[in-house]
Amino acid sequence: MIVDFGAAETYEAAGYKAGLVASIFSLCQFVSGFVYGYLSDRYSKKYVILVGNIGTIITVLFFGFSTSFWFALVSRSLCGVLNANVSTGKAYISMISDASNQTLAFSIINMTWGLGAILGPALGGILAQPTVKYPNVFGGLWFFETFRYVLPSLCCAIVMTIGFVIGVIFLRSNRVADVPDTPNTPVELPDIEASAADESTTPVVSPVGEPDDLIEEPIEEKTQLEEMVEKPSRWQDFKKTYLNREFVVSASGYFVVVGIDIMYEELFPLFSMLRDGEGLNFSTSEIGIVQALIGAFFCALQMLYPLTARKLGHLNCMRLGFVFVFIMMATPQLKYLGQQHPAVLWTVLTIYAIIRSLLQVYGYTSVLIMINNSAYPGKAGAVNGTSHSLGCIAKVFGPVVAGPLLAWGASNGLMFPLNTNLPFILCGILAGASLVSTLFVPKTINEPRQAR
């Protein structure tokens, strides 16, 4: 697309600008995530989701009508700013589910995300530049010759429009109001009428000081009910929502999971293309097969999570996900199989795809549920928006760190661990730090706060 716009002369030179177009979306989502999280708690998650749908439809069409690099960059920026669906959607799932069906709900949403990650790029590649690929159908049509990337955007806008209509009909508009932190414990409110009659006045000694010179003056102190519903200060509310131990560990775990996953998405294709014994010397088609295997296994294995979480709990599932990262640190050793043992190599790559999928299944699903379980009533949108913003930062900086480290390790001529193993070891260090942090979280995080 970048080369087609004339923004770069070669595909190698287009890599930087293509990365900029891809990362600007996550950077804008980092800013908007906080805002939409607050709005979804303050008003209605349904309407925030619907507004996000409308924003996505408009900006996706803008992107399809791009005829220059800068037009594409601006449209992707607007898409990141106006897309409120990801974080608010997770908060909505948390609102309509409980401890009995929460695990299944988040497993389903992750599975649909995986399907979208498979079908989206595939359809985009098939439908882009239709006048070139399908001249018998689209040849000679001025519209598609001028806007060569509008067809996949139109299809995306149609899907989003269908989703908008479904949301208008079926999404609930109510939001979770602030309730006491221990909802299972009944709260006895005072008898307002009785207390008002008894406490509205009080005897006060007259200035003369005689005991029988009594006058009655109204009390200006707050009633018991007013004290119960008095809202905390902004700092207390911030500390309670964002600085509690459960949310800090869960959100940082989400940051690490997203960072490791995006780094592996960058590392494996680059490592696979390395030659001269430093990588697998793969073609783009072979890399695509491995990536397709990862996506397929992710969708197929997602239903393992509810079964595992029922036995181990979400906290242990998160730890299990990080254990798979340690196994994947051995990825650079695949180069020793090379092209001499293709059957063995592809068998190992299939196992690699399964392990990578299990990392995504247990890593993503567990931290998403734990983030929502850490939320106090009425704060699901805020914590999901904040954690989503952290994930966007990981998506921006993960490739920036992984790619250069691998390139440096492949060209410096140094031995282990400063060769191609270095970025994979970094992933293991990040996983180890998060694994240690889980030791400081109580097991109560396995259940929503409302159910404790």
C-alpha positions in Angstrom: 0.0 0.0 0.0 2.8 2.4 0.9 4.7 1.6 -2.3 1.5 1.9 -4.3 0.9 5.4 -2.9 4.4 6.4 -4.0 5.5 7.1 -0.5 8.5 4.7 -0.9 10.4 3.3 -3.9 11.1 -0.2 -2.5 9.4 -2.6 -0.2 12.3 -2.3 2.2 12.0 1.4 2.4 8.3 1.1 2.9 8.7 -0.8 6.2 9.2 2.2 8.4 6.2 4.1 7.1 4.0 0.9 7.2 5.0 0.4 10.8 4.1 4.1 11.5 0.6 3.6 10.0 0.2 0.4 12.1 1.5 1.9 15.4 -0.3 5.2 15.2 -3.6 3.4 15.9 -2.3 1.9 19.1 -0.8 5.2 20.2 -4.1 7.1 19.7 -5.9 4.2 21.5 -3.6 4.8 24.5 -5.0 8.3 24.8 -8.6 7.5 24.2 -8.8 4.4 26.4 -8.8 6.4 29.7 -11.6 8.7 28.4 -13.9 5.9 27.1 -13.4 4.0 30.3 -14.6 6.9 32.4 -17.5 7.7 30.1 -18.7 4.1 30.1 -18.9 4.2 33.9 -20.3 7.7 34.1 -23.0 7.2 31.5 -23.8 4.0 29.6 -21.6 1.3 28.2 -24.1 0.6 25.5 -24.0 4.1 24.1 -20.2 4.3 24.3 -20.0 1.0 22.3 -22.5 2.3 19.7 -20.7 5.6 19.3 -17.4 3.7 18.9 -19.1 1.6 16.2 -20.1 4.7 14.3 -16.6 6.2 14.7 -15.0 3.0 13.4 -17.4 2.8 10.4 -16.6 6.4 9.4 -12.8 6.2 9.8 -12.5 2.7 8.2 -14.2 4.2 5.1 -11.8 7.2 5.3 -8.9 4.7 5.3 -10.4 2.9 2.2 -10.6 6.2 0.3 -6.9 7.0 1.1 -4.9 7.9 -2.0 -1.7 9.1 -0.1 0.4 8.1 2.8 -0.6 11.1 4.9 -4.3 10.5 4.2 -3.9 6.9 5.5 -2.0 8.0 8.5 -4.6 10.6 9.5 -7.5 8.2 9.0 -5.8 5.5 11.2 -5.2 8.1 13.8 -8.9 9.1 13.8 -9.8 5.4 14.0 -7.7 5.0 17.1 -9.3 8.0 18.7 -12.9 7.1 17.9 -12.8 3.4 18.4 -14.2 2.7 21.9 -15.2 -0.9 21.4 -12.3 -2.9 22.7 -12.0 -1.7 26.3 -15.7 -0.9 26.7 -16.7 -4.2 25.3 -14.7 -6.1 27.9 -16.3 -3.9 30.6 -19.7 -4.7 29.3 -19.0 -8.4 29.3 -18.0 -8.0 33.0 -21.2 -6.2 33.7 -23.5 -8.8 32.3 -21.7 -11.9 33.6 -21.1 -13.2 37.0 -18.9 -15.8 38.7 -20.9 -18.7 37.2 -20.5 -17.7 33.5 -17.6 -15.2 33.5 -15.0 -17.6 32.3 -17.0 -18.9 29.4 -17.9 -15.3 28.4 -14.3 -14.1 28.2 -13.2 -17.3 26.4 -15.8 -16.7 23.7 -14.8 -13.0 23.2 -11.2 -14.1 22.9 -12.1 -16.8 20.4 -14.0 -14.3 18.2 -11.0 -12.0 18.4 -8.8 -14.8 17.1 -11.2 -15.5 14.3 -11.2 -11.8 13.3 -7.4 -11.8 13.4 -7.4 -14.7 10.9 -10.2 -13.6 8.6 -9.4 -9.8 8.6 -6.0 -9.9 7.1 -7.0 -12.7 4.7 -10.0 -10.8 3.3 -8.0 -7.6 3.2 -5.3 -9.2 1.1 -7.9 -10.9 -1.2 -10.1 -7.8 -1.7 -7.4 -5.1 -2.0 -6.7 -3.7 -5.6 -9.6 -5.6 -7.2 -9.0 -4.1 -10.6 -5.6 -5.8 -10.7 -6.6 -9.1 -9.2 -10.0 -9.4 -10.8 -10.0 -7.5 -14.0 -12.9 -9.4 -15.5 -15.2 -8.2 -12.7 -13.8 -4.8 -11.7 -11.7 -3.8 -14.7 -12.5 -0.4 -16.2 -14.5 0.8 -13.1 -13.2 4.3 -12.3 -14.3 4.1 -8.6 -12.2 1.0 -7.9 -9.3 2.1 -10.1 -9.1 5.4 -8.2 -9.6 4.0 -4.7 -7.8 0.7 -4.8 -8.2 -0.2 -1.1 -11.8 0.8 -0.6 -13.4 -2.6 -1.2 -12.0 -4.3 2.0 -13.0 -1.1 3.9 -16.5 -1.3 2.5 -16.8 -4.9 3.7 -15.5 -3.9 7.1 -18.0 -1.0 7.3 -20.9 -3.4 6.4 -19.9 -5.8 9.1 -19.7 -2.9 11.6 -23.0 -1.6 10.5 -24.6 -5.0 11.2 -23.0 -5.0 14.6 -24.3 -1.5 15.3 -27.9 -2.6 14.5 -27.5 -5.7 16.7 -26.2 -3.5 19.5 -29.1 -1.1 19.3 -31.6 -4.0 19.6 -29.9 -6.2 22.1 -27.5 -4.3 24.3 -28.7 -3.2 27.7 -28.4 0.5 28.4 -28.2 0.3 32.1 -25.0 0.7 34.0 -23.7 -0.7 37.3 -24.3 1.8 40.0 -22.0 2.3 42.9 -22.9 -0.1 45.6 -21.2 -1.1 48.9 -18.0 -3.1 48.5 -19.6 -6.1 50.2 -22.9 -6.5 48.4 -23.6 -9.9 49.9 -23.8 -8.4 53.4 -27.1 -6.6 53.9 -26.9 -3.0 54.8 -29.4 -1.7 57.4 -30.4 1.9 56.8 -31.6 4.0 59.7 -35.2 4.8 60.2 -35.2 8.3 58.7 -38.6 9.4 60.0 -38.0 8.3 63.5 -34.5 9.7 63.6 -35.7 13.0 62.2 -38.3 13.3 64.9 -35.9 12.4 67.7 -32.8 14.2 66.5 -34.0 17.3 64.6 -33.9 19.3 67.9 -31.8 19.1 71.0 -31.8 20.9 74.3 -29.2 23.6 74.7 -28.5 25.5 78.0 -29.4 29.2 77.8 -26.7 31.9 78.2 -28.0 32.6 81.7 -26.9 29.1 82.7 -30.1 28.2 84.6 -31.1 24.5 84.0 -34.8 25.4 83.6 -34.1 28.1 80.9 -33.8 25.6 78.1 -34.2 26.5 74.4 -34.3 24.2 71.4 -32.0 24.8 68.4 -31.8 22.7 65.2 -28.8 20.5 64.8 -26.6 21.3 61.7 -24.7 18.0 61.8 -25.1 15.5 58.9 -27.6 12.8 59.4 -26.4 9.2 59.6 -27.7 8.5 56.0 -25.8 11.4 54.6 -22.6 10.2 56.2 -23.1 6.7 54.7 -23.6 8.0 51.1 -20.9 10.7 51.3 -18.5 10.2 48.4 -14.7 9.8 48.9 -12.3 12.4 47.7 -10.8 12.1 44.2 -7.5 10.9 45.5 -9.2 8.3 47.7 -11.3 7.2 44.7 -8.2 7.0 42.5 -6.2 5.1 45.0 -9.0 2.7 45.6 -9.6 2.0 41.9 -6.1 2.0 40.4 -3.6 1.5 43.2 -5.0 -1.6 44.9 -2.7 -4.6 44.7 -5.1 -6.7 42.6 -5.4 -4.2 39.8 -1.7 -3.3 39.7 -0.6 -6.9 39.3 -3.3 -7.7 36.8 -2.8 -4.6 34.7 1.0 -5.0 34.7 0.5 -8.6 33.7 -1.7 -7.5 30.8 1.0 -5.1 29.7 3.6 -7.9 29.8 1.3 -10.5 28.0 0.6 -8.0 25.2 4.2 -6.9 25.0 5.5 -10.5 24.8 2.9 -11.5 22.2 3.5 -8.5 20.0 7.3 -9.1 20.3 6.9 -12.7 19.1 4.7 -11.5 16.2 7.6 -9.4 15.2 10.4 -11.8 16.1 9.3 -15.0 14.5 8.9 -13.7 10.9 12.2 -11.9 11.1 14.0 -14.9 12.6 12.5 -17.2 10.0 13.8 -15.1 7.2 17.4 -15.0 8.5 19.9 -16.8 6.3 23.5 -18.1 6.7 22.6 -20.4 9.6 21.1 -17.6 11.8 17.5 -18.5 11.1 15.2 -20.8 9.1 15.6 -19.2 5.6 11.9 -19.3 5.2 9.8 -17.7 2.4 6.9 -15.5 3.2 4.5 -18.3 2.3 6.1 -20.7 4.8 5.9 -18.0 7.5 2.3 -17.4 6.6 1.5 -21.1 7.2 3.0 -21.0 10.7 1.1 -17.9 11.5 -2.1 -19.5 10.3 -1.4 -22.5 12.4 -1.0 -20.3 15.5 -4.3 -18.5 14.8 -6.2 -21.8 14.2 -4.8 -23.4 17.3 -5.7 -20.3 19.3 -9.4 -20.5 18.3 -9.5 -24.3 18.8 -7.8 -24.4 22.2 -9.6 -21.4 23.7 -12.3 -23.7 25.1 -9.7 -25.4 27.2 -9.6 -22.4 29.4 -12.9 -22.8 31.2 -12.0 -26.4 32.1 -8.6 -25.4 33.4 -9.8 -22.4 35.3 -12.4 -24.4 37.0 -9.6 -26.6 38.5 -6.8 -24.2 38.9 -8.3 -20.7 39.1 -7.5 -17.7 37.0 -4.4 -16.7 39.0 -2.7 -20.1 38.4 -3.8 -20.0 34.7 -2.0 -16.7 34.4 1.1 -18.3 35.9 0.8 -21.2 33.5 0.7 -18.8 30.6 4.0 -17.3 31.7 5.5 -20.8 31.9 4.9 -21.2 28.2 7.0 -18.1 27.6 10.0 -19.9 29.2 9.5 -22.8 26.8 9.4 -20.4 23.8 12.8 -19.0 24.8 14.2 -22.0 22.9 12.8 -20.7 19.6 16.3 -19.7 18.2 17.4 -23.3 18.5 15.1 -24.2 15.6 17.9 -23.0 13.3 19.8 -26.2 14.0 17.1 -28.2 12.3 17.3 -26.0 9.3 16.3 -27.3 5.9 18.1 -30.7 6.3 15.3 -32.2 8.3 12.1 -30.6 7.0 9.7 -33.3 8.4 11.2 -32.9 11.9 11.3 -29.1 11.5 7.6 -28.8 10.6 6.6 -31.2 13.4 8.5 -29.0 15.9 7.0 -25.9 14.4 3.5 -27.4 14.9 4.3 -27.9 18.5 5.7 -24.3 18.6 2.3 -23.1 17.2 0.4 -25.0 19.9 2.6 -23.6 22.7 2.4 -20.1 21.3 -1.4 -20.5 21.2 -1.6 -21.7 24.7 0.4 -18.7 25.8 -2.3 -16.5 24.2 -5.2 -18.6 25.6 -4.0 -18.7 29.2 -2.2 -15.3 29.2 -4.9 -13.1 27.7 -8.0 -14.8 29.1 -6.7 -14.9 32.7 -5.5 -11.4 32.9 -8.6 -10.0 31.3 -10.8 -11.8 33.9 -8.5 -10.8 36.8 -8.6 -7.1 35.7 -12.4 -7.2 35.8 -12.4 -9.1 39.1 -10.2 -6.4 40.6 -12.7 -3.7 39.7 -14.8 -2.2 42.4 -18.5 -1.8 41.6 -19.1 0.9 39.0 -15.4 1.0 37.9 -15.2 -1.8 35.3 -15.0 0.7 32.5 -12.2 2.7 34.2 -10.0 -0.3 34.9 -10.5 -1.8 31.4 -9.8 1.5 29.7 -6.6 2.0 31.7 -5.3 -1.6 31.2 -6.2 -1.3 27.5 -4.1 1.9 27.3 -1.2 0.1 28.9 -1.6 -2.7 26.3 -1.5 -0.1 23.5 1.8 1.2 24.8 3.2 -2.4 24.7 2.0 -2.7 21.1 3.8 0.5 20.2 7.2 -0.2 21.9 7.3 -4.0 21.6 8.3 -4.1 17.9 10.6 -1.2 18.4 12.6 -3.2 20.9 12.3 -6.7 19.4 13.3 -6.0 15.8 16.5 -4.1 16.5 17.7 -6.5 19.2 17.3 -9.5 16.8 19.1 -7.6 14.0 21.9 -6.7 16.3 22.2 -10.2 17.7 22.3 -11.7 14.2 25.1 -9.4 13.0 27.4 -8.8 16.0 29.2 -12.2 15.8 28.9 -12.6 19.6 28.0 -15.8 21.4 25.1 -16.7 23.7 23.2 -14.9 25.1 24.1 -11.8 23.1 23.2 -13.3 19.7 19.8 -14.0 18.3 18.7 -15.4 21.7 18.8 -12.0 23.3 15.2 -10.7 22.5 13.8 -14.1 23.4 15.6 -14.0 26.7 14.2 -10.5 27.3 10.7 -12.0 26.9 11.6 -14.6 29.5 12.8 -11.9 31.9 9.5 -10.0 31.6 7.5 -13.2 32.1 9.6 -14.0 35.2 9.0 -10.6 36.7 5.3 -10.9 36.2 5.3 -14.4 37.6 6.9 -13.2 40.8 4.4 -10.4 41.1 1.5 -12.9 41.2 2.9 -14.2 44.5 1.6 -11.0 46.2 -2.0 -11.3 45.0 -4.6 -13.0 47.2 -6.6 -15.9 45.7 -9.8 -13.9 46.1 -9.0 -12.4 42.7 -10.3 -15.6 41.2 -13.8 -14.2 41.9 -15.4 -10.9 41.1 -15.5 -8.4 44.1 -19.3 -8.6 44.1 -19.3 -12.3 44.7 -16.8 -12.3 47.6 
